[in-house]
Amino acid sequence: MEGEGALEALGEQLYNLIYPKHAEIAGKLTGMLLELPGPALSQMLQDEALLARAIEKALSALDKQLVPSKKPYNDEENVSGSSDSLGDQLFELVDTYNTGYSHKITGMLLEQHKDTVLKLFSEPTLLQEQVNLSLKTLKEQKMETCMSDSLVTEDMERLGEKLFLLVERLDPVHATDITGMLLEMDPSTLPQLLTDNTALEVAIRKAQAALESFKSSI
């Protein structure tokens, strides 16, 4: 009963916020929003923008005559068996958490077994746990990518410093320009220039020729 009381209290607060702008259908809209997870509803009461978005989606659903039933979402009559429809409905729930990764998280959740996905509609706590877990995974992946990119940048900087010292011995005047040109080569061939003097000299001569050609064209 405590859960029902809390839901009723949420409903009253939502109704009071919705009524001023949508008096005629305030009850209908409130009922639709109450099908969302409890944590999402609590957040809406504190975030006017989030509530406005949810109301817009509910109004759109009414216009398309696709208003979901009050029956449990895991009932086959309420949740369509098609993956597209299931994905759309799941996205609507995931999007209420305003993570910034709604599409990606929905896709991750849909990779689970269909029975597991259906449980997310009727168990708000499970949905929230899954959303948080997916969000954590995405952020970790993003961090790993950033670290990887950072390491690549650091490797190129160290390689550039070593190349510059070698180029400077052969052409101190144009060492900076030539080093920059060499760093534009295929990264896999650059380490060879550090250990193969012949290959380095050939590459420098080509760069010098390119520089002369550029200067003469000006």
N, CA, C and O of each residue as an XYZ file, in Angstrom:
872
protein
N       0.824     -1.210      0.000
C       0.000      0.000      0.000
C       0.862      1.266      0.000
O       0.489      2.302     -0.550
N       2.043      1.139      0.646
C       2.927      2.299      0.706
C       3.332      2.720     -0.695
O       3.416      3.912     -0.991
N       3.590      1.719     -1.578
C       3.962      2.028     -2.941
C       2.838      2.706     -3.675
O       3.062      3.650     -4.432
N       1.597      2.221     -3.452
C       0.443      2.826     -4.112
C       0.232      4.258     -3.625
O      -0.143      5.137     -4.401
N       0.473      4.483     -2.342
C       0.319      5.829     -1.786
C       1.319      6.793     -2.388
O       0.991      7.940     -2.694
N       2.553      6.313     -2.555
C       3.591      7.164     -3.136
C       3.249      7.490     -4.582
O       3.434      8.620     -5.032
N       2.745      6.484     -5.315
C       2.370      6.701     -6.709
C       1.207      7.688     -6.807
O       1.170      8.534     -7.700
N       0.259      7.568     -5.876
C      -0.893      8.472     -5.871
C      -0.450      9.906     -5.599
O      -0.974     10.853     -6.186
N       0.527     10.052     -4.696
C       1.043     11.389     -4.371
C       1.745     11.994     -5.582
O       1.604     13.182     -5.874
N       2.515     11.141     -6.289
C       3.185     11.609     -7.504
C       2.154     12.047     -8.543
O       2.304     13.065     -9.218
N       1.096     11.230     -8.642
C       0.037     11.536     -9.602
C      -0.614     12.877     -9.320
O      -0.877     13.646    -10.244
N      -0.876     13.163     -8.058
C      -1.512     14.430     -7.692
C      -0.611     15.615     -8.038
O      -1.076     16.639     -8.539
N       0.690     15.457     -7.760
C       1.629     16.541     -8.058
C       1.741     16.771     -9.565
O       1.775     17.908    -10.037
N       1.797     15.661    -10.310
C       1.873     15.775    -11.768
C       0.612     16.435    -12.324
O       0.680     17.308    -13.189
N      -0.534     16.000    -11.812
C      -1.816     16.537    -12.291
C      -1.880     18.051    -12.079
O      -2.327     18.793    -12.954
N      -1.426     18.497    -10.906
C      -1.460     19.921    -10.588
C      -0.561     20.735    -11.520
O      -0.852     21.893    -11.819
N       0.542     20.114    -11.981
C       1.452     20.799    -12.889
C       0.924     20.801    -14.323
O       1.134     21.753    -15.074
N       0.236     19.715    -14.689
C      -0.266     19.565    -16.059
C      -1.554     20.342    -16.289
O      -1.759     20.883    -17.375
N      -2.424     20.406    -15.287
C      -3.773     20.982    -15.425
C      -3.819     22.402    -16.003
O      -4.650     22.673    -16.869
N      -2.946     23.318    -15.548
C      -3.051     24.701    -16.043
C      -2.998     24.827    -17.570
O      -3.685     25.675    -18.141
N      -2.199     24.001    -18.229
C      -2.028     24.115    -19.684
C      -2.859     23.096    -20.469
O      -3.139     23.289    -21.652
N      -3.243     22.020    -19.803
C      -3.965     20.949    -20.504
C      -5.145     20.472    -19.646
O      -5.257     19.289    -19.324
N      -6.006     21.402    -19.290
C      -7.101     21.107    -18.357
C      -7.993     19.955    -18.831
O      -8.362     19.090    -18.036
N      -8.337     19.941    -20.115
C      -9.297     18.963    -20.615
C      -8.760     17.538    -20.600
O      -9.523     16.586    -20.439
N      -7.449     17.388    -20.768
C      -6.873     16.036    -20.830
C      -5.820     15.820    -19.750
O      -4.979     14.928    -19.861
N      -5.872     16.631    -18.719
C      -4.873     16.523    -17.648
C      -4.860     15.130    -17.029
O      -3.798     14.570    -16.755
N      -6.052     14.579    -16.812
C      -6.129     13.247    -16.211
C      -5.517     12.189    -17.105
O      -4.818     11.293    -16.632
N      -5.783     12.295    -18.408
C      -5.251     11.330    -19.367
C      -3.731     11.410    -19.425
O      -3.044     10.389    -19.388
N      -3.215     12.625    -19.516
C      -1.758     12.809    -19.583
C      -1.084     12.324    -18.309
O      -0.024     11.700    -18.356
N      -1.707     12.616    -17.166
C      -1.139     12.176    -15.888
C      -1.071     10.656    -15.840
O      -0.070     10.084    -15.410
N      -2.138     10.011    -16.283
C      -2.149      8.551    -16.299
C      -1.054      7.974    -17.181
O      -0.432      6.973    -16.824
N      -0.814      8.595    -18.327
C       0.229      8.122    -19.237
C       1.616      8.268    -18.613
O       2.449      7.367    -18.708
N       1.853      9.417    -17.973
C       3.161      9.645    -17.361
C       3.397      8.717    -16.180
O       4.534      8.331    -15.909
N       2.328      8.356    -15.475
C       2.469      7.474    -14.312
C       2.895      6.072    -14.692
O       3.230      5.271    -13.820
N       2.890      5.759    -15.989
C       3.379      4.449    -16.426
C       4.896      4.426    -16.537
O       5.494      3.368    -16.732
N       5.518      5.598    -16.411
C       6.970      5.681    -16.451
C       7.554      5.279    -15.093
O       6.833      5.256    -14.095
N       8.861      4.961    -15.046
C       9.498      4.570    -13.784
C       9.401      5.662    -12.724
O       9.477      6.850    -13.037
N       9.234      5.253    -11.468
C       9.124      6.193    -10.361
C      10.248      7.212    -10.290
O       9.977      8.400    -10.116
N      11.528      6.781    -10.422
C      12.633      7.749    -10.351
C      12.535      8.820    -11.434
O      12.880      9.980    -11.206
N      12.064      8.420    -12.608
C      11.919      9.384    -13.703
C      10.837     10.400    -13.379
O      10.972     11.585    -13.685
N       9.755      9.926    -12.752
C       8.661     10.831    -12.375
C       9.131     11.844    -11.338
O       8.812     13.030    -11.426
N       9.887     11.370    -10.362
C      10.392     12.273     -9.323
C      11.276     13.351     -9.929
O      11.246     14.511     -9.520
N      12.075     12.933    -10.927
C      12.962     13.893    -11.584
C      12.160     14.936    -12.359
O      12.537     16.106    -12.410
N      11.049     14.503    -12.962
C      10.198     15.436    -13.717
C       9.611     16.522    -12.828
O       9.449     17.665    -13.256
N       9.295     16.160    -11.588
C       8.707     17.132    -10.662
C       9.701     18.229    -10.304
O       9.313     19.313     -9.868
N      10.982     17.939    -10.492
C      12.019     18.908    -10.153
C      12.602     19.589    -11.380
O      13.326     20.577    -11.265
N      12.284     19.055    -12.560
C      12.859     19.578    -13.805
C      11.729     19.902    -14.781
O      11.153     19.001    -15.390
N      11.418     21.181    -14.924
C      10.307     21.598    -15.784
C      10.542     21.215    -17.241
O       9.607     20.831    -17.944
N      11.780     21.318    -17.692
C      12.092     20.996    -19.089
C      11.850     19.514    -19.370
O      11.313     19.145    -20.415
N      12.258     18.674    -18.418
C      12.075     17.237    -18.578
C      10.586     16.893    -18.590
O      10.144     16.057    -19.377
N       9.826     17.534    -17.725
C       8.376     17.309    -17.676
C       7.729     17.751    -18.985
O       6.856     17.064    -19.513
N       8.157     18.897    -19.504
C       7.598     19.413    -20.757
C       7.846     18.440    -21.906
O       6.972     18.227    -22.746
N       9.045     17.850    -21.940
C       9.363     16.877    -22.993
C       8.475     15.651    -22.882
O       7.981     15.135    -23.885
N       8.278     15.190    -21.659
C       7.445     14.007    -21.444
C       6.002     14.279    -21.856
O       5.345     13.418    -22.441
N       5.513     15.479    -21.548
C       4.142     15.850    -21.924
C       4.003     15.914    -23.439
O       2.993     15.480    -23.993
N       5.026     16.461    -24.114
C       4.998     16.543    -25.578
C       4.916     15.155    -26.201
O       4.177     14.940    -27.161
N       5.674     14.225    -25.654
C       5.650     12.859    -26.173
C       4.302     12.202    -25.930
O       3.804     11.458    -26.774
N       3.712     12.480    -24.769
C       2.401     11.910    -24.460
C       1.342     12.485    -25.403
O       0.469     11.759    -25.878
N       1.422     13.781    -25.668
C       0.481     14.425    -26.591
C       0.628     13.860    -27.998
O      -0.356     13.641    -28.704
N       1.891     13.626    -28.392
C       2.143     13.050    -29.715
C       1.538     11.657    -29.817
O       0.974     11.281    -30.844
N       1.668     10.893    -28.726
C       1.102      9.536    -28.711
C      -0.424      9.592    -28.815
O      -1.037      8.755    -29.478
N      -1.024     10.569    -28.164
C      -2.482     10.728    -28.234
C      -2.921     11.084    -29.656
O      -3.914     10.564    -30.165
N      -2.159     11.982    -30.282
C      -2.494     12.400    -31.641
C      -2.439     11.227    -32.614
O      -3.229     11.142    -33.554
N      -1.491     10.329    -32.369
C      -1.336      9.179    -33.266
C      -2.213      7.999    -32.835
O      -2.200      6.932    -33.449
N      -2.972      8.225    -31.763
C      -3.851      7.179    -31.235
C      -3.061      5.912    -30.901
O      -3.480      4.786    -31.170
N      -1.884      6.164    -30.295
C      -1.038      5.042    -29.880
C      -0.845      5.055    -28.382
O       0.212      4.671    -27.882
N      -1.873      5.500    -27.657
C      -1.779      5.583    -26.208
C      -1.642      4.190    -25.619
O      -2.510      3.352    -25.863
N      -0.575      3.895    -24.839
C      -0.411      2.573    -24.257
C      -1.461      2.276    -23.195
O      -1.978      3.196    -22.562
N      -1.771      1.034    -22.999
C      -2.760      0.614    -22.008
C      -2.178      0.703    -20.613
O      -0.960      0.749    -20.443
N      -3.072      0.728    -19.583
C      -2.604      0.747    -18.203
C      -2.178     -0.630    -17.727
O      -1.674     -0.773    -16.613
N      -2.378     -1.666    -18.575
C      -1.997     -3.011    -18.166
C      -0.480     -3.109    -18.102
O       0.212     -2.273    -18.684
N       0.051     -4.105    -17.411
C       1.502     -4.249    -17.297
C       2.143     -4.328    -18.676
O       1.592     -4.927    -19.600
N       3.314     -3.714    -18.799
C       3.999     -3.682    -20.080
C       4.446     -5.041    -20.571
O       4.650     -5.225    -21.771
N       4.605     -6.008    -19.659
C       5.074     -7.300    -20.113
C       3.950     -8.164    -20.653
O       4.174     -9.315    -21.029
N       2.729     -7.613    -20.696
C       1.606     -8.296    -21.320
C       1.797     -8.215    -22.824
O       2.057     -7.135    -23.354
N       1.671     -9.345    -23.524
C       1.914     -9.370    -24.959
C       0.982     -8.436    -25.710
O       1.297     -8.032    -26.829
N      -0.189     -8.072    -25.109
C      -1.109     -7.186    -25.789
C      -0.620     -5.751    -25.757
O      -1.033     -4.934    -26.579
N       0.277     -5.432    -24.790
C       0.717     -4.059    -24.627
C       2.071     -3.811    -25.258
O       2.320     -2.717    -25.762
N       2.955     -4.799    -25.243
C       4.271     -4.643    -25.823
C       4.323     -5.419    -27.118
O       4.183     -6.641    -27.126
N       4.524     -4.712    -28.206
C       4.529     -5.363    -29.513
C       5.686     -6.334    -29.624
O       6.752     -6.109    -29.052
N       5.481     -7.401    -30.351
C       6.530     -8.400    -30.523
C       7.592     -7.957    -31.501
O       8.691     -8.510    -31.493
N       7.307     -6.980    -32.344
C       8.290     -6.541    -33.328
C       9.403     -5.774    -32.633
O       9.156     -5.006    -31.702
N      10.636     -5.990    -33.095
C      11.789     -5.350    -32.466
C      11.739     -3.839    -32.634
O      12.176     -3.103    -31.749
N      11.202     -3.362    -33.777
C      11.127     -1.919    -34.002
C      10.221     -1.263    -32.975
O      10.590     -0.262    -32.361
N       9.008     -1.843    -32.784
C       8.050     -1.275    -31.833
C       8.595     -1.365    -30.416
O       8.472     -0.420    -29.637
N       9.195     -2.497    -30.083
C       9.762     -2.696    -28.753
C      10.871     -1.680    -28.512
O      10.977     -1.106    -27.428
N      11.690     -1.467    -29.528
C      12.783     -0.507    -29.404
C      12.277      0.906    -29.200
O      12.833      1.660    -28.402
N      11.206      1.273    -29.930
C      10.635      2.615    -29.794
C      10.112      2.843    -28.381
O      10.335      3.896    -27.785
N       9.406      1.831    -27.851
C       8.834      1.961    -26.515
C       9.937      2.013    -25.457
O       9.851      2.771    -24.492
N      10.971      1.198    -25.651
C      12.077      1.186    -24.696
C      12.833      2.511    -24.748
O      13.254      3.037    -23.718
N      12.998      3.038    -25.948
C      13.697      4.325    -26.087
C      12.972      5.422    -25.309
O      13.605      6.259    -24.665
N      11.637      5.408    -25.375
C      10.850      6.418    -24.662
C      11.162      6.393    -23.166
O      11.261      7.440    -22.525
N      11.319      5.170    -22.611
C      11.617      5.052    -21.176
C      13.057      5.465    -20.877
O      13.320      6.195    -19.920
N      13.970      4.994    -21.698
C      15.389      5.306    -21.485
C      15.635      6.808    -21.609
O      16.445      7.377    -20.878
N      14.930      7.436    -22.539
C      15.138      8.860    -22.806
C      14.730      9.738    -21.628
O      15.198     10.871    -21.507
N      13.859      9.223    -20.758
C      13.429     10.025    -19.595
C      14.570     10.233    -18.604
O      14.512     11.142    -17.775
N      15.616      9.390    -18.683
C      16.747      9.526    -17.755
C      17.722     10.611    -18.214
O      18.638     10.986    -17.483
N      17.511     11.114    -19.446
C      18.291     12.247    -19.942
C      19.800     12.021    -19.791
O      20.514     12.883    -19.277
N      20.276     10.862    -20.240
C      21.695     10.521    -20.113
C      22.555     11.113    -21.223
O      23.768     11.258    -21.074
N      21.909     11.452    -22.340
C      22.674     11.926    -23.483
C      23.108     10.783    -24.392
O      23.710     11.003    -25.444
N      22.793      9.557    -23.969
C      23.166      8.376    -24.764
C      21.945      7.474    -24.986
O      22.082      6.253    -25.062
N      20.770      8.066    -25.088
C      19.531      7.283    -25.150
C      19.542      6.240    -26.262
O      19.178      5.086    -26.034
N      19.957      6.638    -27.463
C      19.950      5.710    -28.596
C      20.920      4.548    -28.368
O      20.579      3.390    -28.606
N      22.131      4.871    -27.906
C      23.132      3.829    -27.688
C      22.715      2.873    -26.567
O      22.861      1.657    -26.695
N      22.198      3.425    -25.476
C      21.773      2.599    -24.349
C      20.613      1.697    -24.753
O      20.579      0.519    -24.395
N      19.661      2.256    -25.502
C      18.533      1.443    -25.974
C      19.029      0.295    -26.825
O      18.563     -0.835    -26.682
N      19.968      0.575    -27.708
C      20.537     -0.478    -28.552
C      21.222     -1.561    -27.732
O      21.104     -2.747    -28.039
N      21.938     -1.154    -26.689
C      22.626     -2.117    -25.822
C      21.622     -3.000    -25.092
O      21.822     -4.209    -24.976
N      20.544     -2.395    -24.602
C      19.536     -3.157    -23.859
C      18.803     -4.129    -24.770
O      18.440     -5.226    -24.347
N      18.582     -3.728    -26.028
C      17.861     -4.585    -26.974
C      18.681     -5.804    -27.403
O      18.144     -6.733    -28.006
N      19.977     -5.800    -27.094
C      20.817     -6.950    -27.426
C      20.581     -8.112    -26.457
O      21.034     -9.230    -26.702
N      19.877     -7.847    -25.369
C      19.568     -8.884    -24.395
C      18.412     -9.752    -24.899
O      17.751     -9.424    -25.884
N      18.187    -10.865    -24.199
C      17.073    -11.748    -24.561
C      15.755    -10.990    -24.430
O      15.606    -10.145    -23.547
N      14.803    -11.294    -25.307
C      13.539    -10.557    -25.336
C      12.825    -10.589    -23.986
O      12.257     -9.580    -23.566
N      12.847    -11.733    -23.301
C      12.180    -11.815    -21.994
C      12.790    -10.843    -21.002
O      12.090    -10.236    -20.192
N      14.113    -10.705    -21.076
C      14.805     -9.775    -20.178
C      14.422     -8.338    -20.501
O      14.229     -7.521    -19.601
N      14.315     -8.033    -21.798
C      13.925     -6.686    -22.220
C      12.513     -6.363    -21.743
O      12.250     -5.254    -21.278
N      11.605     -7.335    -21.858
C      10.221     -7.114    -21.448
C      10.115     -6.808    -19.955
O       9.244     -6.047    -19.532
N      11.007     -7.407    -19.158
C      10.987     -7.159    -17.713
C      11.289     -5.699    -17.396
O      10.830     -5.165    -16.387
N      12.071     -5.058    -18.272
C      12.449     -3.667    -18.036
C      11.231     -2.745    -18.020
O      11.249     -1.696    -17.375
N      10.163     -3.144    -18.738
C       8.969     -2.309    -18.811
C       8.145     -2.364    -17.524
O       7.447     -1.410    -17.179
N       8.234     -3.472    -16.833
C       7.408     -3.640    -15.634
C       8.198     -3.516    -14.338
O       7.613     -3.505    -13.255
N       9.536     -3.422    -14.437
C      10.371     -3.312    -13.245
C      11.255     -2.069    -13.358
O      12.385     -2.160    -13.839
N      10.757     -0.908    -12.920
C      11.499      0.355    -13.021
C      12.889      0.299    -12.391
O      13.833      0.891    -12.913
N      13.016     -0.416    -11.261
C      14.317     -0.506    -10.591
C      15.326     -1.224    -11.471
O      16.483     -0.814    -11.571
N      14.876     -2.303    -12.111
C      15.752     -3.054    -13.009
C      16.153     -2.193    -14.204
O      17.305     -2.220    -14.636
N      15.204     -1.434    -14.732
C      15.495     -0.561    -15.866
C      16.550      0.471    -15.481
O      17.496      0.717    -16.229
N      16.377      1.067    -14.310
C      17.328      2.082    -13.864
C      18.726      1.480    -13.690
O      19.723      2.103    -14.055
N      18.793      0.279    -13.136
C      20.089     -0.398    -12.954
C      20.754     -0.651    -14.302
O      21.954     -0.434    -14.470
N      19.940     -1.120    -15.274
C      20.477     -1.426    -16.596
C      20.948     -0.156    -17.308
O      21.981     -0.156    -17.977
N      20.179      0.922    -17.154
C      20.556      2.197    -17.774
C      21.871      2.701    -17.172
O      22.767      3.132    -17.897
N      21.978      2.643    -15.848
C      23.199      3.102    -15.169
C      24.404      2.256    -15.574
O      25.495      2.784    -15.786
N      24.203      0.941    -15.680
C      25.290      0.042    -16.060
C      25.747      0.325    -17.489
O      26.945      0.376    -17.771
N      24.775      0.508    -18.390
C      25.103      0.797    -19.789
C      25.823      2.136    -19.908
O      26.775      2.275    -20.676
N      25.354      3.126    -19.133
C      25.979      4.450    -19.151
C      27.422      4.372    -18.660
O      28.310      5.016    -19.217
N      27.646      3.586    -17.624
C      28.994      3.410    -17.088
C      29.902      2.779    -18.139
O      31.044      3.202    -18.320
N      29.379      1.754    -18.834
C      30.159      1.077    -19.871
C      30.530      2.039    -20.992
O      31.669      2.054    -21.458
N      29.551      2.846    -21.424
C      29.803      3.802    -22.503
C      30.859      4.834    -22.110
O      31.718      5.193    -22.914
N      30.785      5.303    -20.871
C      31.752      6.305    -20.407
C      33.149      5.706    -20.305
O      34.141      6.370    -20.606
N      33.223      4.435    -19.876
C      34.525      3.762    -19.794
C      35.123      3.586    -21.186
O      36.322      3.779    -21.388
N      34.267      3.216    -22.150
C      34.740      3.056    -23.524
C      35.245      4.381    -24.083
O      36.266      4.431    -24.769
N      34.515      5.455    -23.779
C      34.906      6.777    -24.256
C      36.241      7.188    -23.645
O      37.090      7.777    -24.315
N      36.416      6.864    -22.346
C      37.660      7.202    -21.661
C      38.831      6.428    -22.264
O      39.914      6.980    -22.457
N      38.604      5.130    -22.563
C      39.654      4.314    -23.160
C      40.051      4.857    -24.523
O      41.230      4.870    -24.876
N      39.048      5.310    -25.297
C      39.334      5.868    -26.613
C      40.153      7.140    -26.495
O      41.095      7.360    -27.257
N      39.780      7.984    -25.521
C      40.512      9.231    -25.304
C      41.951      8.956    -24.888
O      42.881      9.624    -25.340
N      42.121      7.948    -24.007
C      43.464      7.591    -23.556
C      44.298      7.056    -24.704
O      45.484      7.362    -24.825
N      43.653      6.238    -25.560
C      44.346      5.677    -26.715
C      44.792      6.775    -27.665
O      45.920      6.764    -28.158
N      43.879      7.741    -27.923
C      44.218      8.862    -28.793
C      45.347      9.689    -28.200
O      46.218     10.187    -28.913
N      45.310      9.826    -26.866
C      46.345     10.596    -26.188
C      47.705      9.924    -26.319
O      48.721     10.586    -26.535
N      47.710      8.585    -26.185
C      48.959      7.838    -26.313
C      49.520      7.963    -27.721
O      50.728      8.114    -27.899
N      48.642      7.900    -28.730
C      49.079      8.037    -30.123
C      49.714      9.402    -30.331
O      50.748      9.521    -30.988
N      49.085     10.444    -29.764
C      49.608     11.800    -29.891
C      50.978     11.912    -29.233
O      51.899     12.517    -29.782
N      51.096     11.315    -28.039
C      52.376     11.356    -27.328
C      53.453     10.615    -28.106
O      54.590     11.081    -28.182
N      53.111      9.463    -28.689
C      54.073      8.687    -29.480
C      54.558      9.495    -30.679
O      55.748      9.496    -30.995
N      53.621     10.192    -31.353
C      53.993     10.997    -32.517
C      54.890     12.160    -32.109
O      55.801     12.532    -32.848
N      54.636     12.732    -30.943
C      55.461     13.840    -30.475
C      56.886     13.372    -30.196
O      57.854     14.040    -30.559
N      57.000     12.208    -29.541
C      58.343     11.669    -29.246
C      59.071     11.317    -30.546
O      60.267     11.567    -30.696
N      58.318     10.729    -31.481
C      58.901     10.362    -32.770
C      59.369     11.608    -33.510
O      60.435     11.615    -34.126
N      58.555     12.666    -33.442
C      58.916     13.916    -34.101
C      60.182     14.523    -33.523
O      61.019     15.054    -34.253
N      60.316     14.440    -32.200
C      61.512     14.989    -31.546
C      62.773     14.241    -31.983
O      63.813     14.846    -32.243
N      62.656     12.908    -32.059
C      63.817     12.108    -32.476
C      64.168     12.369    -33.936
O      65.340     12.486    -34.295
N      63.127     12.459    -34.778
C      63.363     12.734    -36.190
C      64.027     14.094    -36.388
O      64.945     14.243    -37.195
N      63.549     15.075    -35.641
C      64.085     16.430    -35.771
C      65.592     16.450    -35.503
O      66.348     17.105    -36.221
N      66.023     15.725    -34.461
C      67.453     15.703    -34.115
C      68.273     15.098    -35.248
O      69.384     15.553    -35.522
N      67.730     14.076    -35.908
C      68.448     13.439    -37.013
C      68.457     14.327    -38.254
O      69.475     14.446    -38.935
N      67.315     14.947    -38.540
C      67.200     15.818    -39.721
C      68.074     17.055    -39.549
O      68.681     17.536    -40.506
N      68.131     17.564    -38.324
C      68.891     18.787    -38.048
C      70.367     18.621    -38.387
O      71.025     19.591    -38.763
N      70.898     17.401    -38.260
C      72.303     17.150    -38.574
C      72.567     17.284    -40.064
O      73.651     17.703    -40.469
N      71.585     16.932    -40.877
C      71.760     16.943    -42.328
C      71.292     18.243    -42.975
O      71.827     18.660    -44.002
N      70.291     18.879    -42.369
C      69.774     20.130    -42.927
C      69.236     20.994    -41.799
O      68.026     21.073    -41.590
N      70.151     21.650    -41.064
C      69.729     22.454    -39.909
C      68.825     23.634    -40.278
O      68.020     24.075    -39.458
N      68.950     24.144    -41.496
C      68.159     25.306    -41.907
C      66.683     24.961    -42.065
O      65.800     25.717    -41.661
N      66.439     23.786    -42.670
C      65.046     23.413    -42.948
C      64.565     22.251    -42.064
O      63.595     21.568    -42.394
N      65.248     22.044    -40.955
C      64.941     20.875    -40.104
C      63.478     20.835    -39.665
O      62.849     19.778    -39.685
N      62.942     21.986    -39.270
C      61.546     22.020    -38.790
C      60.572     21.665    -39.907
O      59.680     20.838    -39.720
N      60.747     22.298    -41.077
C      59.844     22.038    -42.204
C      59.927     20.591    -42.670
O      58.911     19.945    -42.926
N      61.142     20.100    -42.773
C      61.330     18.729    -43.270
C      60.771     17.707    -42.283
O      60.152     16.722    -42.686
N      60.989     17.942    -41.002
C      60.449     17.023    -39.992
C      58.930     16.971    -40.080
O      58.323     15.903    -40.005
N      58.331     18.140    -40.240
C      56.867     18.193    -40.366
C      56.392     17.412    -41.585
O      55.364     16.737    -41.527
N      57.135     17.498    -42.690
C      56.768     16.772    -43.905
C      56.920     15.265    -43.710
O      56.095     14.483    -44.183
N      57.974     14.868    -43.016
C      58.198     13.438    -42.776
C      57.109     12.841    -41.891
O      56.709     11.691    -42.071
N      56.640     13.629    -40.941
C      55.597     13.148    -40.022
C      54.249     12.948    -40.723
O      53.343     12.326    -40.168
N      54.123     13.478    -41.943
C      52.906     13.281    -42.707
C      52.936     11.974    -43.502
O      51.949     11.602    -44.136
N      54.075     11.285    -43.460
C      54.200      9.990    -44.141
C      53.402      8.926    -43.400
O      52.898      9.168    -42.303
N      53.292      7.761    -43.998
C      52.619      6.627    -43.364
C      53.285      6.350    -42.017
O      54.487      6.090    -41.978
N      52.536      6.399    -40.909
C      53.115      6.193    -39.578
C      53.919      4.902    -39.449
O      54.871      4.840    -38.671
N      53.543      3.871    -40.205
C      54.236      2.583    -40.101
C      55.652      2.648    -40.670
O      56.491      1.810    -40.337
N      55.925      3.644    -41.531
C      57.263      3.737    -42.144
C      58.202      4.650    -41.347
O      59.413      4.638    -41.568
N      57.655      5.427    -40.437
C      58.461      6.404    -39.702
C      59.530      5.771    -38.807
O      60.666      6.245    -38.798
N      59.201      4.706    -38.048
C      60.242      4.111    -37.192
C      61.479      3.682    -37.974
O      62.584      3.697    -37.432
N      61.310      3.296    -39.252
C      62.442      2.856    -40.072
C      63.432      3.997    -40.298
O      64.640      3.779    -40.391
N      62.896      5.220    -40.384
C      63.761      6.373    -40.617
C      64.708      6.616    -39.452
O      65.774      7.209    -39.621
N      64.314      6.155    -38.267
C      65.151      6.359    -37.080
C      66.337      5.403    -37.046
O      67.352      5.685    -36.410
N      66.205      4.288    -37.722
C      67.253      3.257    -37.656
C      67.977      3.034    -38.993
O      69.032      2.401    -39.030
N      67.406      3.559    -40.092
C      67.984      3.339    -41.418
C      68.404      4.689    -42.001
O      67.577      5.454    -42.496
N      69.699      4.959    -41.932
C      70.203      6.250    -42.397
C      69.937      6.475    -43.888
O      69.637      7.589    -44.318
N      70.053      5.402    -44.659
C      69.829      5.526    -46.107
C      68.395      5.947    -46.395
O      68.143      6.848    -47.195
N      67.454      5.271    -45.721
C      66.046      5.606    -45.912
C      65.765      7.027    -45.449
O      64.972      7.736    -46.067
N      66.412      7.450    -44.360
C      66.230      8.800    -43.842
C      66.750      9.835    -44.839
O      66.094     10.845    -45.091
N      67.936      9.580    -45.408
C      68.531     10.522    -46.361
C      67.675     10.654    -47.614
O      67.516     11.749    -48.154
N      67.123      9.527    -48.074
C      66.250      9.551    -49.254
C      65.000     10.386    -48.968
O      64.575     11.198    -49.790
N      64.432     10.170    -47.803
C      63.221     10.893    -47.431
C      63.503     12.386    -47.297
O      62.678     13.217    -47.678
N      64.681     12.725    -46.749
C      65.039     14.135    -46.584
C      65.243     14.797    -47.937
O      64.813     15.931    -48.144
N      65.909     14.085    -48.874
C      66.131     14.648    -50.201
C      64.800     14.931    -50.916
O      64.638     15.958    -51.575
N      63.866     14.002    -50.767
C      62.543     14.204    -51.379
C      61.840     15.422    -50.774
O      61.194     16.202    -51.474
N      61.985     15.561    -49.452
C      61.370     16.703    -48.779
C      62.031     17.996    -49.213
O      61.351     19.001    -49.423
N      63.363     17.985    -49.353
C      64.085     19.178    -49.802
C      63.650     19.582    -51.211
O      63.463     20.763    -51.504
N      63.494     18.580    -52.071
C      63.066     18.849    -53.451
C      61.663     19.456    -53.464
O      61.373     20.371    -54.236
N      60.798     18.927    -52.593
C      59.433     19.442    -52.517
C      59.437     20.883    -52.026
O      58.655     21.708    -52.499
N      60.327     21.186    -51.067
C      60.426     22.549    -50.550
C      60.914     23.506    -51.632
O      60.379     24.604    -51.782
N      61.938     23.088    -52.392
C      62.476     23.926    -53.460
C      61.429     24.189    -54.523
O      61.300     25.305    -55.028
N      60.681     23.144    -54.856
C      59.622     23.268    -55.854
C      58.566     24.247    -55.392
O      58.048     25.046    -56.173
N      58.248     24.171    -54.083
C      57.229     25.069    -53.528
C      57.713     26.510    -53.557
O      56.949     27.414    -53.896
N      58.999     26.737    -53.199
C      59.537     28.089    -53.161
C      59.594     28.706    -54.553
O      59.322     29.894    -54.728
N      59.955     27.880    -55.552
C      60.074     28.382    -56.908
C      58.726     28.733    -57.528
O      58.642     29.530    -58.463
N      57.656     28.111    -56.976
C      56.324     28.348    -57.528
C      55.687     29.616    -56.945
O      54.671     30.106    -57.438
N      56.308     30.123    -55.895
C      55.750     31.327    -55.247
C      56.105     32.584    -56.047
O      55.726     33.689    -55.660
